[in-house]
Amino acid sequence: MSASERLRVLFLCSGNYYRSRFAEELFNYLAAEAGSVYRADSAGLWPNCQTHNEGPMSVHTISGLKERGVPLPAALRLPRDVSEADLRGAALTIALKESEHRPFLERRFPSWLASVEFWHVDDVGDSPPSVALPQIELGVRGLLERLSKKA
């Protein structure tokens, strides 16, 4: 199956800097290892999310990926805003924190709200990476298992 035929999972968080980027990179690494047809992408729900962060990716995300043996891309892209095309092109969309992200989706993309799966992972200000990253990892591993049963 070619890359263009792979099914896409879209992870959303506020700034596309910490949680969604960790989920994207971990998902892609584990999916490739498992031979899954799915691949992930991620985006932020804050308008102009790249202006809310320092640099392309959180140091917590980088260290969490390294701790798990997940290689980083050669060039880290900057955080990017979600678009309607992203939502339309995703087989599955996951927002990392329902109470935080549902209002963004209700305002910006109300017609897509029913198709979004919500997780409950706090941002770094509310939960340390030692708690949040394992929660995301557990969710990603469970998601891959669920998707493997569909394939």
N, CA, C and O atoms as a GROMACS GRO file, in nm:
protein
  604
    1MET      N    1   0.085  -0.118   0.000
    1MET     CA    2   0.000   0.000   0.000
    1MET      C    3   0.089   0.124   0.000
    1MET      O    4   0.182   0.133   0.080
    2SER      N    5   0.062   0.217  -0.088
    2SER     CA    6   0.144   0.338  -0.098
    2SER      C    7   0.111   0.433   0.017
    2SER      O    8   0.008   0.421   0.083
    3ALA      N    9   0.200   0.528   0.037
    3ALA     CA   10   0.181   0.625   0.144
    3ALA      C   11   0.052   0.703   0.124
    3ALA      O   12  -0.015   0.738   0.221
    4SER      N   13   0.016   0.731   0.000
    4SER     CA   14  -0.106   0.808  -0.026
    4SER      C   15  -0.232   0.729   0.005
    4SER      O   16  -0.339   0.786   0.024
    5GLU      N   17  -0.219   0.597   0.011
    5GLU     CA   18  -0.336   0.513   0.039
    5GLU      C   19  -0.351   0.483   0.189
    5GLU      O   20  -0.450   0.424   0.230
    6ARG      N   21  -0.254   0.522   0.268
    6ARG     CA   22  -0.260   0.497   0.412
    6ARG      C   23  -0.371   0.581   0.473
    6ARG      O   24  -0.401   0.690   0.425
    7LEU      N   25  -0.429   0.531   0.576
    7LEU     CA   26  -0.533   0.603   0.648
    7LEU      C   27  -0.467   0.692   0.754
    7LEU      O   28  -0.365   0.655   0.812
    8ARG      N   29  -0.527   0.808   0.777
    8ARG     CA   30  -0.464   0.908   0.862
    8ARG      C   31  -0.542   0.931   0.990
    8ARG      O   32  -0.664   0.945   0.989
    9VAL      N   33  -0.470   0.934   1.100
    9VAL     CA   34  -0.522   0.972   1.230
    9VAL      C   35  -0.471   1.114   1.258
    9VAL      O   36  -0.353   1.142   1.239
   10LEU      N   37  -0.560   1.201   1.300
   10LEU     CA   38  -0.523   1.340   1.329
   10LEU      C   39  -0.534   1.363   1.479
   10LEU      O   40  -0.641   1.347   1.538
   11PHE      N   41  -0.422   1.401   1.542
   11PHE     CA   42  -0.420   1.434   1.684
   11PHE      C   43  -0.424   1.586   1.698
   11PHE      O   44  -0.350   1.658   1.632
   12LEU      N   45  -0.512   1.633   1.785
   12LEU     CA   46  -0.527   1.776   1.808
   12LEU      C   47  -0.498   1.812   1.953
   12LEU      O   48  -0.538   1.739   2.045
   13CYS      N   49  -0.430   1.922   1.974
   13CYS     CA   50  -0.420   1.984   2.106
   13CYS      C   51  -0.423   2.134   2.083
   13CYS      O   52  -0.447   2.179   1.971
   14SER      N   53  -0.399   2.210   2.185
   14SER     CA   54  -0.411   2.355   2.170
   14SER      C   55  -0.302   2.413   2.081
   14SER      O   56  -0.331   2.483   1.984
   15GLY      N   57  -0.176   2.385   2.115
   15GLY     CA   58  -0.065   2.451   2.046
   15GLY      C   59   0.015   2.368   1.950
   15GLY      O   60   0.109   2.419   1.889
   16ASN      N   61  -0.020   2.240   1.933
   16ASN     CA   62   0.055   2.150   1.844
   16ASN      C   63   0.204   2.154   1.875
   16ASN      O   64   0.289   2.166   1.786
   17TYR      N   65   0.232   2.143   2.003
   17TYR     CA   66   0.369   2.161   2.051
   17TYR      C   67   0.412   2.051   2.145
   17TYR      O   68   0.530   2.014   2.149
   18TYR      N   69   0.318   1.997   2.223
   18TYR     CA   70   0.352   1.902   2.329
   18TYR      C   71   0.273   1.773   2.313
   18TYR      O   72   0.327   1.674   2.263
   19ARG      N   73   0.148   1.771   2.353
   19ARG     CA   74   0.070   1.648   2.356
   19ARG      C   75   0.044   1.590   2.217
   19ARG      O   76   0.071   1.472   2.195
   20SER      N   77  -0.008   1.669   2.125
   20SER     CA   78  -0.041   1.614   1.993
   20SER      C   79   0.083   1.573   1.916
   20SER      O   80   0.079   1.478   1.838
   21ARG      N   81   0.194   1.643   1.937
   21ARG     CA   82   0.318   1.607   1.868
   21ARG      C   83   0.374   1.477   1.923
   21ARG      O   84   0.425   1.394   1.848
   22PHE      N   85   0.365   1.458   2.056
   22PHE     CA   86   0.408   1.333   2.116
   22PHE      C   87   0.324   1.218   2.061
   22PHE      O   88   0.377   1.115   2.021
   23ALA      N   89   0.192   1.237   2.059
   23ALA     CA   90   0.102   1.133   2.009
   23ALA      C   91   0.132   1.101   1.863
   23ALA      O   92   0.136   0.984   1.825
   24GLU      N   93   0.153   1.203   1.781
   24GLU     CA   94   0.182   1.183   1.638
   24GLU      C   95   0.309   1.102   1.618
   24GLU      O   96   0.309   1.001   1.546
   25GLU      N   97   0.417   1.145   1.679
   25GLU     CA   98   0.546   1.079   1.658
   25GLU      C   99   0.546   0.936   1.714
   25GLU      O  100   0.597   0.844   1.650
   26LEU      N  101   0.488   0.918   1.832
   26LEU     CA  102   0.482   0.785   1.891
   26LEU      C  103   0.394   0.693   1.807
   26LEU      O  104   0.430   0.578   1.782
   27PHE      N  105   0.278   0.743   1.765
   27PHE     CA  106   0.188   0.663   1.683
   27PHE      C  107   0.260   0.619   1.555
   27PHE      O  108   0.256   0.501   1.519
   28ASN      N  109   0.323   0.712   1.486
   28ASN     CA  110   0.389   0.678   1.360
   28ASN      C  111   0.500   0.576   1.378
   28ASN      O  112   0.517   0.486   1.296
   29TYR      N  113   0.576   0.589   1.485
   29TYR     CA  114   0.683   0.493   1.513
   29TYR      C  115   0.626   0.354   1.539
   29TYR      O  116   0.670   0.256   1.479
   30LEU      N  117   0.528   0.346   1.627
   30LEU     CA  118   0.468   0.217   1.661
   30LEU      C  119   0.391   0.157   1.544
   30LEU      O  120   0.393   0.036   1.524
   31ALA      N  121   0.322   0.241   1.467
   31ALA     CA  122   0.247   0.193   1.351
   31ALA      C  123   0.340   0.134   1.246
   31ALA      O  124   0.311   0.030   1.187
   32ALA      N  125   0.453   0.200   1.222
   32ALA     CA  126   0.550   0.149   1.126
   32ALA      C  127   0.607   0.016   1.173
   32ALA      O  128   0.622  -0.078   1.094
   33GLU      N  129   0.639   0.006   1.302
   33GLU     CA  130   0.691  -0.120   1.356
   33GLU      C  131   0.590  -0.234   1.340
   33GLU      O  132   0.628  -0.348   1.314
   34ALA      N  133   0.462  -0.201   1.356
   34ALA     CA  134   0.357  -0.303   1.350
   34ALA      C  135   0.310  -0.331   1.207
   34ALA      O  136   0.230  -0.422   1.185
   35GLY      N  137   0.360  -0.254   1.111
   35GLY     CA  138   0.315  -0.272   0.972
   35GLY      C  139   0.174  -0.220   0.948
   35GLY      O  140   0.106  -0.266   0.856
   36SER      N  141   0.130  -0.127   1.029
   36SER     CA  142  -0.004  -0.070   1.015
   36SER      C  143  -0.015   0.018   0.891
   36SER      O  144   0.083   0.080   0.849
   37VAL      N  145  -0.134   0.023   0.834
   37VAL     CA  146  -0.159   0.110   0.719
   37VAL      C  147  -0.188   0.252   0.764
   37VAL      O  148  -0.193   0.344   0.682
   38TYR      N  149  -0.208   0.272   0.894
   38TYR     CA  150  -0.240   0.405   0.946
   38TYR      C  151  -0.113   0.485   0.974
   38TYR      O  152  -0.010   0.430   1.012
   39ARG      N  153  -0.124   0.615   0.954
   39ARG     CA  154  -0.020   0.709   0.992
   39ARG      C  155  -0.089   0.828   1.056
   39ARG      O  156  -0.207   0.853   1.033
   40ALA      N  157  -0.014   0.901   1.137
   40ALA     CA  158  -0.071   1.014   1.211
   40ALA      C  159  -0.013   1.146   1.164
   40ALA      O  160   0.096   1.154   1.108
   41ASP      N  161  -0.091   1.248   1.191
   41ASP     CA  162  -0.052   1.387   1.173
   41ASP      C  163  -0.102   1.459   1.298
   41ASP      O  164  -0.175   1.400   1.377
   42SER      N  165  -0.065   1.582   1.316
   42SER     CA  166  -0.116   1.658   1.429
   42SER      C  167  -0.126   1.805   1.392
   42SER      O  168  -0.062   1.853   1.299
   43ALA      N  169  -0.210   1.875   1.469
   43ALA     CA  170  -0.230   2.018   1.447
   43ALA      C  171  -0.282   2.081   1.575
   43ALA      O  172  -0.322   2.011   1.669
   44GLY      N  173  -0.281   2.214   1.578
   44GLY     CA  174  -0.325   2.288   1.695
   44GLY      C  175  -0.457   2.359   1.673
   44GLY      O  176  -0.490   2.398   1.561
   45LEU      N  177  -0.531   2.374   1.780
   45LEU     CA  178  -0.661   2.440   1.773
   45LEU      C  179  -0.656   2.589   1.802
   45LEU      O  180  -0.748   2.661   1.763
   46TRP      N  181  -0.552   2.638   1.869
   46TRP     CA  182  -0.537   2.782   1.886
   46TRP      C  183  -0.510   2.844   1.751
   46TRP      O  184  -0.422   2.796   1.679
   47PRO      N  185  -0.581   2.950   1.714
   47PRO     CA  186  -0.543   3.020   1.591
   47PRO      C  187  -0.399   3.072   1.604
   47PRO      O  188  -0.360   3.123   1.709
   48ASN      N  189  -0.323   3.058   1.499
   48ASN     CA  190  -0.182   3.098   1.498
   48ASN      C  191  -0.105   3.032   1.611
   48ASN      O  192  -0.029   3.096   1.683
   49CYS      N  193  -0.126   2.902   1.625
   49CYS     CA  194  -0.068   2.830   1.740
   49CYS      C  195   0.084   2.839   1.745
   49CYS      O  196   0.142   2.830   1.853
   50GLN      N  197   0.148   2.855   1.631
   50GLN     CA  198   0.294   2.861   1.632
   50GLN      C  199   0.345   2.982   1.709
   50GLN      O  200   0.461   2.983   1.752
   51THR      N  201   0.261   3.084   1.728
   51THR     CA  202   0.304   3.203   1.802
   51THR      C  203   0.293   3.184   1.953
   51THR      O  204   0.338   3.271   2.029
   52HIS      N  205   0.236   3.074   1.999
   52HIS     CA  206   0.218   3.049   2.142
   52HIS      C  207   0.332   2.967   2.202
   52HIS      O  208   0.333   2.943   2.323
   53ASN      N  209   0.426   2.925   2.121
   53ASN     CA  210   0.530   2.833   2.167
   53ASN      C  211   0.669   2.881   2.129
   53ASN      O  212   0.686   2.961   2.036
   54GLU      N  213   0.767   2.831   2.203
   54GLU     CA  214   0.907   2.859   2.170
   54GLU      C  215   0.964   2.742   2.094
   54GLU      O  216   0.982   2.634   2.150
   55GLY      N  217   0.991   2.761   1.969
   55GLY     CA  218   1.052   2.655   1.889
   55GLY      C  219   0.951   2.558   1.832
   55GLY      O  220   0.830   2.576   1.846
   56PRO      N  221   1.001   2.454   1.767
   56PRO     CA  222   0.913   2.363   1.695
   56PRO      C  223   0.844   2.257   1.780
   56PRO      O  224   0.734   2.213   1.744
   57MET      N  225   0.906   2.214   1.893
   57MET     CA  226   0.850   2.105   1.971
   57MET      C  227   0.894   2.119   2.117
   57MET      O  228   1.006   2.162   2.145
   58SER      N  229   0.805   2.084   2.207
   58SER     CA  230   0.833   2.091   2.350
   58SER      C  231   0.952   2.003   2.388
   58SER      O  232   0.970   1.894   2.335
   59VAL      N  233   1.033   2.054   2.482
   59VAL     CA  234   1.144   1.974   2.532
   59VAL      C  235   1.092   1.848   2.602
   59VAL      O  236   1.160   1.745   2.603
   60HIS      N  237   0.973   1.856   2.659
   60HIS     CA  238   0.912   1.739   2.725
   60HIS      C  239   0.877   1.631   2.622
   60HIS      O  240   0.894   1.512   2.648
   61THR      N  241   0.829   1.675   2.508
   61THR     CA  242   0.797   1.581   2.400
   61THR      C  243   0.924   1.515   2.349
   61THR      O  244   0.930   1.394   2.333
   62ILE      N  245   1.024   1.595   2.324
   62ILE     CA  246   1.152   1.543   2.273
   62ILE      C  247   1.212   1.442   2.371
   62ILE      O  248   1.252   1.333   2.330
   63SER      N  249   1.217   1.477   2.500
   63SER     CA  250   1.277   1.383   2.595
   63SER      C  251   1.189   1.260   2.613
   63SER      O  252   1.242   1.150   2.630
   64GLY      N  253   1.056   1.275   2.609
   64GLY     CA  254   0.967   1.159   2.620
   64GLY      C  255   0.982   1.063   2.505
   64GLY      O  256   0.976   0.941   2.524
   65LEU      N  257   1.001   1.116   2.386
   65LEU     CA  258   1.021   1.030   2.269
   65LEU      C  259   1.157   0.960   2.277
   65LEU      O  260   1.167   0.840   2.250
   66LYS      N  261   1.260   1.034   2.315
   66LYS     CA  262   1.393   0.974   2.327
   66LYS      C  263   1.395   0.863   2.431
   66LYS      O  264   1.456   0.759   2.411
   67GLU      N  265   1.326   0.886   2.544
   67GLU     CA  266   1.319   0.784   2.650
   67GLU      C  267   1.257   0.654   2.599
   67GLU      O  268   1.288   0.546   2.648
   68ARG      N  269   1.169   0.666   2.500
   68ARG     CA  270   1.100   0.550   2.445
   68ARG      C  271   1.168   0.495   2.320
   68ARG      O  272   1.115   0.403   2.256
   69GLY      N  273   1.283   0.550   2.286
   69GLY     CA  274   1.356   0.502   2.169
   69GLY      C  275   1.296   0.543   2.036
   69GLY      O  276   1.322   0.481   1.934
   70VAL      N  277   1.215   0.648   2.038
   70VAL     CA  278   1.151   0.697   1.914
   70VAL      C  279   1.242   0.802   1.852
   70VAL      O  280   1.266   0.906   1.912
   71PRO      N  281   1.293   0.775   1.731
   71PRO     CA  282   1.380   0.874   1.667
   71PRO      C  283   1.301   0.996   1.624
   71PRO      O  284   1.187   0.987   1.579
   72LEU      N  285   1.364   1.111   1.638
   72LEU     CA  286   1.303   1.236   1.595
   72LEU      C  287   1.326   1.256   1.446
   72LEU      O  288   1.425   1.209   1.391
   73PRO      N  289   1.234   1.326   1.379
   73PRO     CA  290   1.259   1.359   1.239
   73PRO      C  291   1.386   1.443   1.226
   73PRO      O  292   1.425   1.513   1.319
   74ALA      N  293   1.450   1.435   1.111
   74ALA     CA  294   1.575   1.510   1.088
   74ALA      C  295   1.553   1.660   1.107
   74ALA      O  296   1.638   1.730   1.162
   75ALA      N  297   1.438   1.708   1.061
   75ALA     CA  298   1.403   1.849   1.079
   75ALA      C  299   1.266   1.855   1.146
   75ALA      O  300   1.169   1.798   1.098
   76LEU      N  301   1.262   1.925   1.257
   76LEU     CA  302   1.135   1.939   1.329
   76LEU      C  303   1.055   2.053   1.267
   76LEU      O  304   1.104   2.165   1.253
   77ARG      N  305   0.932   2.024   1.230
   77ARG     CA  306   0.847   2.128   1.173
   77ARG      C  307   0.788   2.215   1.284
   77ARG      O  308   0.781   2.173   1.400
   78LEU      N  309   0.748   2.334   1.249
   78LEU     CA  310   0.685   2.423   1.345
   78LEU      C  311   0.542   2.376   1.372
   78LEU      O  312   0.483   2.309   1.288
   79PRO      N  313   0.486   2.411   1.488
   79PRO     CA  314   0.346   2.382   1.513
   79PRO      C  315   0.260   2.445   1.403
   79PRO      O  316   0.294   2.549   1.347
   80ARG      N  317   0.147   2.380   1.374
   80ARG     CA  318   0.060   2.433   1.268
   80ARG      C  319  -0.085   2.427   1.312
   80ARG      O  320  -0.126   2.343   1.392
   81ASP      N  321  -0.163   2.519   1.256
   81ASP     CA  322  -0.306   2.526   1.285
   81ASP      C  323  -0.382   2.418   1.210
   81ASP      O  324  -0.347   2.382   1.098
   82VAL      N  325  -0.485   2.366   1.273
   82VAL     CA  326  -0.572   2.270   1.208
   82VAL      C  327  -0.657   2.343   1.103
   82VAL      O  328  -0.691   2.460   1.119
   83SER      N  329  -0.689   2.273   0.997
   83SER     CA  330  -0.776   2.327   0.893
   83SER      C  331  -0.891   2.231   0.869
   83SER      O  332  -0.888   2.116   0.913
   84GLU      N  333  -0.991   2.278   0.802
   84GLU     CA  334  -1.103   2.191   0.768
   84GLU      C  335  -1.056   2.076   0.678
   84GLU      O  336  -1.107   1.964   0.687
   85ALA      N  337  -0.959   2.104   0.592
   85ALA     CA  338  -0.904   1.998   0.506
   85ALA      C  339  -0.839   1.888   0.589
   85ALA      O  340  -0.849   1.770   0.554
   86ASP      N  341  -0.774   1.925   0.699
   86ASP     CA  342  -0.716   1.824   0.789
   86ASP      C  343  -0.826   1.733   0.844
   86ASP      O  344  -0.812   1.611   0.843
   87LEU      N  345  -0.933   1.793   0.891
   87LEU     CA  346  -1.044   1.716   0.948
   87LEU      C  347  -1.108   1.627   0.843
   87LEU      O  348  -1.141   1.512   0.870
   88ARG      N  349  -1.126   1.680   0.725
   88ARG     CA  350  -1.188   1.605   0.615
   88ARG      C  351  -1.100   1.488   0.572
   88ARG      O  352  -1.151   1.383   0.534
   89GLY      N  353  -0.969   1.504   0.579
   89GLY     CA  354  -0.877   1.401   0.532
   89GLY      C  355  -0.842   1.295   0.635
   89GLY      O  356  -0.768   1.202   0.605
   90ALA      N  357  -0.895   1.309   0.756
   90ALA     CA  358  -0.859   1.214   0.862
   90ALA      C  359  -0.962   1.101   0.871
   90ALA      O  360  -1.083   1.124   0.867
   91ALA      N  361  -0.911   0.980   0.885
   91ALA     CA  362  -0.999   0.865   0.911
   91ALA      C  363  -1.051   0.874   1.054
   91ALA      O  364  -1.162   0.828   1.083
   92LEU      N  365  -0.970   0.932   1.143
   92LEU     CA  366  -1.006   0.947   1.283
   92LEU      C  367  -0.937   1.072   1.337
   92LEU      O  368  -0.819   1.095   1.310
   93THR      N  369  -1.011   1.152   1.412
   93THR     CA  370  -0.955   1.271   1.476
   93THR      C  371  -0.969   1.257   1.626
   93THR      O  372  -1.076   1.224   1.678
   94ILE      N  373  -0.859   1.282   1.696
   94ILE     CA  374  -0.856   1.271   1.841
   94ILE      C  375  -0.807   1.404   1.899
   94ILE      O  376  -0.699   1.452   1.866
   95ALA      N  377  -0.890   1.462   1.986
   95ALA     CA  378  -0.850   1.580   2.061
   95ALA      C  379  -0.804   1.532   2.199
   95ALA      O  380  -0.871   1.452   2.263
   96LEU      N  381  -0.690   1.582   2.243
   96LEU     CA  382  -0.625   1.525   2.361
   96LEU      C  383  -0.689   1.561   2.494
   96LEU      O  384  -0.661   1.494   2.594
   97LYS      N  385  -0.773   1.664   2.502
   97LYS     CA  386  -0.835   1.702   2.630
   97LYS      C  387  -0.973   1.759   2.602
   97LYS      O  388  -0.987   1.872   2.555
   98GLU      N  389  -1.076   1.682   2.632
   98GLU     CA  390  -1.212   1.722   2.597
   98GLU      C  391  -1.252   1.858   2.654
   98GLU      O  392  -1.301   1.943   2.580
   99SER      N  393  -1.232   1.880   2.784
   99SER     CA  394  -1.278   2.006   2.843
   99SER      C  395  -1.204   2.127   2.785
   99SER      O  396  -1.259   2.237   2.785
  100GLU      N  397  -1.086   2.109   2.738
  100GLU     CA  398  -1.007   2.217   2.678
  100GLU      C  399  -1.035   2.234   2.529
  100GLU      O  400  -1.040   2.347   2.480
  101HIS      N  401  -1.055   2.124   2.458
  101HIS     CA  402  -1.061   2.130   2.312
  101HIS      C  403  -1.201   2.131   2.253
  101HIS      O  404  -1.220   2.178   2.141
  102ARG      N  405  -1.297   2.080   2.325
  102ARG     CA  406  -1.435   2.083   2.275
  102ARG      C  407  -1.480   2.227   2.244
  102ARG      O  408  -1.538   2.250   2.138
  103PRO      N  409  -1.455   2.326   2.333
  103PRO     CA  410  -1.497   2.463   2.300
  103PRO      C  411  -1.434   2.518   2.172
  103PRO      O  412  -1.500   2.588   2.095
  104PHE      N  413  -1.306   2.487   2.149
  104PHE     CA  414  -1.241   2.530   2.024
  104PHE      C  415  -1.314   2.472   1.903
  104PHE      O  416  -1.344   2.543   1.807
  105LEU      N  417  -1.343   2.344   1.910
  105LEU     CA  418  -1.409   2.276   1.798
  105LEU      C  419  -1.552   2.327   1.780
  105LEU      O  420  -1.598   2.344   1.667
  106GLU      N  421  -1.622   2.352   1.890
  106GLU     CA  422  -1.759   2.406   1.880
  106GLU      C  423  -1.760   2.540   1.810
  106GLU      O  424  -1.850   2.568   1.731
  107ARG      N  425  -1.662   2.625   1.838
  107ARG     CA  426  -1.654   2.758   1.776
  107ARG      C  427  -1.605   2.754   1.632
  107ARG      O  428  -1.661   2.819   1.545
  108ARG      N  429  -1.500   2.678   1.608
  108ARG     CA  430  -1.433   2.684   1.478
  108ARG      C  431  -1.481   2.580   1.378
  108ARG      O  432  -1.486   2.607   1.258
  109PHE      N  433  -1.518   2.460   1.426
  109PHE     CA  434  -1.554   2.350   1.336
  109PHE      C  435  -1.674   2.272   1.391
  109PHE      O  436  -1.664   2.151   1.412
  110PRO      N  437  -1.786   2.339   1.414
  110PRO     CA  438  -1.899   2.271   1.479
  110PRO      C  439  -1.951   2.150   1.402
  110PRO      O  440  -1.999   2.055   1.464
  111SER      N  441  -1.942   2.151   1.272
  111SER     CA  442  -1.994   2.038   1.195
  111SER      C  443  -1.908   1.912   1.210
  111SER      O  444  -1.950   1.803   1.172
  112TRP      N  445  -1.788   1.927   1.264
  112TRP     CA  446  -1.697   1.812   1.281
  112TRP      C  447  -1.699   1.757   1.422
  112TRP      O  448  -1.640   1.651   1.448
  113LEU      N  449  -1.765   1.825   1.513
  113LEU     CA  450  -1.761   1.789   1.654
  113LEU      C  451  -1.801   1.644   1.680
  113LEU      O  452  -1.737   1.576   1.760
  114ALA      N  453  -1.904   1.597   1.616
  114ALA     CA  454  -1.955   1.461   1.641
  114ALA      C  455  -1.856   1.354   1.596
  114ALA      O  456  -1.865   1.240   1.642
  115SER      N  457  -1.764   1.388   1.508
  115SER     CA  458  -1.671   1.288   1.457
  115SER      C  459  -1.537   1.287   1.531
  115SER      O  460  -1.447   1.212   1.494
  116VAL      N  461  -1.524   1.368   1.634
  116VAL     CA  462  -1.398   1.376   1.709
  116VAL      C  463  -1.406   1.287   1.833
  116VAL      O  464  -1.504   1.289   1.907
  117GLU      N  465  -1.301   1.210   1.853
  117GLU     CA  466  -1.287   1.130   1.976
  117GLU      C  467  -1.207   1.214   2.075
  117GLU      O  468  -1.104   1.272   2.040
  118PHE      N  469  -1.256   1.221   2.197
  118PHE     CA  470  -1.188   1.301   2.298
  118PHE      C  471  -1.119   1.213   2.401
  118PHE      O  472  -1.176   1.117   2.452
  119TRP      N  473  -0.992   1.248   2.430
  119TRP     CA  474  -0.919   1.187   2.539
  119TRP      C  475  -0.917   1.287   2.654
  119TRP      O  476  -0.975   1.396   2.643
  120HIS      N  477  -0.853   1.253   2.763
  120HIS     CA  478  -0.855   1.337   2.882
  120HIS      C  479  -0.715   1.352   2.940
  120HIS      O  480  -0.688   1.311   3.054
  121VAL      N  481  -0.626   1.410   2.861
  121VAL     CA  482  -0.486   1.428   2.901
  121VAL      C  483  -0.460   1.576   2.924
  121VAL      O  484  -0.473   1.658   2.834
  122ASP      N  485  -0.422   1.609   3.047
  122ASP     CA  486  -0.395   1.748   3.084
  122ASP      C  487  -0.269   1.801   3.018
  122ASP      O  488  -0.177   1.726   2.985
  123ASP      N  489  -0.267   1.933   3.000
  123ASP     CA  490  -0.149   2.002   2.948
  123ASP      C  491  -0.044   2.010   3.060
  123ASP      O  492  -0.073   1.982   3.176
  124VAL      N  493   0.075   2.048   3.022
  124VAL     CA  494   0.190   2.047   3.113
  124VAL      C  495   0.168   2.133   3.237
  124VAL      O  496   0.223   2.103   3.342
  125GLY      N  497   0.090   2.239   3.228
  125GLY     CA  498   0.064   2.323   3.344
  125GLY      C  499  -0.025   2.257   3.448
  125GLY      O  500  -0.025   2.297   3.565
  126ASP      N  501  -0.100   2.156   3.407
  126ASP     CA  502  -0.194   2.089   3.497
  126ASP      C  503  -0.152   1.948   3.536
  126ASP      O  504  -0.206   1.892   3.632
  127SER      N  505  -0.060   1.892   3.464
  127SER     CA  506  -0.014   1.756   3.491
  127SER      C  507   0.129   1.743   3.442
  127SER      O  508   0.160   1.784   3.330
  128PRO      N  509   0.217   1.686   3.523
  128PRO     CA  510   0.357   1.675   3.479
  128PRO      C  511   0.371   1.576   3.363
  128PRO      O  512   0.289   1.485   3.349
  129PRO      N  513   0.474   1.593   3.280
  129PRO     CA  514   0.497   1.499   3.171
  129PRO      C  515   0.509   1.354   3.218
  129PRO      O  516   0.476   1.262   3.143
  130SER      N  517   0.555   1.333   3.341
  130SER     CA  518   0.567   1.197   3.392
  130SER      C  519   0.431   1.129   3.408
  130SER      O  520   0.424   1.007   3.420
  131VAL      N  521   0.325   1.206   3.408
  131VAL     CA  522   0.189   1.153   3.413
  131VAL      C  523   0.125   1.158   3.275
  131VAL      O  524   0.068   1.060   3.228
  132ALA      N  525   0.134   1.274   3.209
  132ALA     CA  526   0.064   1.295   3.082
  132ALA      C  527   0.119   1.208   2.969
  132ALA      O  528   0.041   1.148   2.894
  133LEU      N  529   0.249   1.198   2.956
  133LEU     CA  530   0.305   1.122   2.844
  133LEU      C  531   0.272   0.973   2.852
  133LEU      O  532   0.239   0.914   2.750
  134PRO      N  533   0.280   0.910   2.971
  134PRO     CA  534   0.236   0.771   2.978
  134PRO      C  535   0.086   0.755   2.946
  134PRO      O  536   0.046   0.653   2.890
  135GLN      N  537   0.004   0.853   2.981
  135GLN     CA  538  -0.138   0.847   2.945
  135GLN      C  539  -0.154   0.847   2.793
  135GLN      O  540  -0.231   0.769   2.738
  136ILE      N  541  -0.080   0.934   2.727
  136ILE     CA  542  -0.087   0.940   2.581
  136ILE      C  543  -0.035   0.809   2.522
  136ILE      O  544  -0.095   0.755   2.429
  137GLU      N  545   0.075   0.759   2.575
  137GLU     CA  546   0.130   0.633   2.524
  137GLU      C  547   0.028   0.520   2.537
  137GLU      O  548   0.010   0.441   2.444
  138LEU      N  549  -0.037   0.512   2.650
  138LEU     CA  550  -0.140   0.409   2.670
  138LEU      C  551  -0.253   0.425   2.569
  138LEU      O  552  -0.300   0.327   2.511
  139GLY      N  553  -0.296   0.549   2.548
  139GLY     CA  554  -0.400   0.576   2.449
  139GLY      C  555  -0.359   0.539   2.308
  139GLY      O  556  -0.436   0.480   2.233
  140VAL      N  557  -0.237   0.574   2.271
  140VAL     CA  558  -0.186   0.544   2.136
  140VAL      C  559  -0.175   0.393   2.116
  140VAL      O  560  -0.214   0.342   2.011
  141ARG      N  561  -0.123   0.323   2.213
  141ARG     CA  562  -0.111   0.178   2.200
  141ARG      C  563  -0.249   0.112   2.189
  141ARG      O  564  -0.269   0.020   2.109
  142GLY      N  565  -0.343   0.159   2.269
  142GLY     CA  566  -0.480   0.106   2.261
  142GLY      C  567  -0.545   0.138   2.129
  142GLY      O  568  -0.617   0.055   2.073
  143LEU      N  569  -0.520   0.258   2.078
  143LEU     CA  570  -0.574   0.298   1.948
  143LEU      C  571  -0.518   0.210   1.837
  143LEU      O  572  -0.593   0.164   1.750
  144LEU      N  573  -0.390   0.186   1.838
  144LEU     CA  574  -0.329   0.100   1.735
  144LEU      C  575  -0.388  -0.042   1.740
  144LEU      O  576  -0.412  -0.104   1.636
  145GLU      N  577  -0.409  -0.091   1.860
  145GLU     CA  578  -0.470  -0.224   1.874
  145GLU      C  579  -0.612  -0.224   1.816
  145GLU      O  580  -0.651  -0.316   1.745
  146ARG      N  581  -0.687  -0.120   1.848
  146ARG     CA  582  -0.824  -0.108   1.798
  146ARG      C  583  -0.825  -0.098   1.646
  146ARG      O  584  -0.907  -0.163   1.580
  147LEU      N  585  -0.735  -0.018   1.590
  147LEU     CA  586  -0.730   0.001   1.445
  147LEU      C  587  -0.683  -0.126   1.374
  147LEU      O  588  -0.725  -0.153   1.261
  148SER      N  589  -0.598  -0.205   1.439
  148SER     CA  590  -0.549  -0.328   1.376
  148SER      C  591  -0.663  -0.427   1.357
  148SER      O  592  -0.658  -0.510   1.266
  149LYS      N  593  -0.764  -0.419   1.439
  149LYS     CA  594  -0.880  -0.508   1.426
  149LYS      C  595  -0.970  -0.466   1.311
  149LYS      O  596  -1.049  -0.547   1.261
  150LYS      N  597  -0.959  -0.339   1.268
  150LYS     CA  598  -1.037  -0.288   1.155
  150LYS      C  599  -0.972  -0.324   1.021
  150LYS      O  600  -1.040  -0.343   0.920
  151ALA      N  601  -0.839  -0.334   1.023
  151ALA     CA  602  -0.764  -0.353   0.897
  151ALA      C  603  -0.778  -0.493   0.841
  151ALA      O  604  -0.721  -0.524   0.737
   0.00000   0.00000   0.00000
